[in-house]
């Protein structure tokens, strides 16, 4: 399946920041709550959320809201999606050719 220019740009932007690469690494171990990720990275939840939104837009991660038995607040959990990154000449040829 060939990728659109916007898909290629989204993938490139998602992988262009060290924090986002570290998030992919952490999520490869197991799904996590935003607070856990922020704590592990020593960053604010707001900053981590911005990076996770970029990864989600590019299709690398997915999220869902959950209520846990011991805490009635909704928590957003993120998990890594199966992905493979490749951009071929056919993609570029379709866009620019």
N, C-alpha and C positions, 0 to 999 in steps of 0.2 A: 504494500500500500504506500503510495507516494504521499509525502507531507506537503502541506501548504506553507507558504512563506511565513505566515503568522505562527504556525506550529513550530517551525524551525527556530524562529526568534524566541518564542516562549521557552523552548527547551534550552537554548543557549543562555538566556537570562537566568533561568532557574539554576543552571549548573555553574554560573559565573561567580558565585560568592562562596567563600570558605565556610561560612556559617551554614549555608544550605547544604553543602556537601557533608558537613558534620551531622546535620539533622538526618540526612539519608542514611548515614552510617549508624546512628543511634536507633533509628526506626527499623533498620535491618535486623536488629537483635530482638525487638518485640514492639508491640504497639505501646504508645505512651500518652499520658495526659499532658497538656500544655505546661502545667506547672512543673512537672517532673523535668521536661526538656529545658525549661528556663533555668531551673536549679542546676542541672547538669552543665549547662553552657555558661552559667553565671551571667545571665542576661535577663532583662525584664520580660514579662509575659507578652507585652505589647510588641516588642521587637521580634520575639520568637513567632508570634502570630503573623506578623507581616511576612516573614520568611516562609512560613508554612503555607500561607495563601499563595505565594508565588509558586511553590512546589506543587500545590494542589491544582493550580491553573494549568500547569504544564503536564499534569497527569502522572506525577511521580508518587503522590500520596493521596489518601482519602481519609475522611473524618466522619465521626458520628457523635451525636450528643447522647449522653446516658445519665440516668439517675442511679446512684448506687445506694444499697440498703442502709449503709451507715451515714450517708450524707445526702440530704434531699436536694442539694443544688445540682443543676445540670452541669456536667463536665464534658468537654470536647476532647475526644481521643483521636489520635492520628495513627495511621499504620501505612507502611510502605506497600505500594502496588507493584505487581510484577511489571518490569519494564526492561527494554533494551533500547539503547540509543545508537542509532546509525542514520547517517545522511548520505545518500548516494547521488551519483551524477544524474540518475533519472529524476530525483527530486528537484535538483537545480535546473535540469533541462526543462522540466514541466513548468517551472516558475519563470525562467528567464529565456527559454528557447523559443 
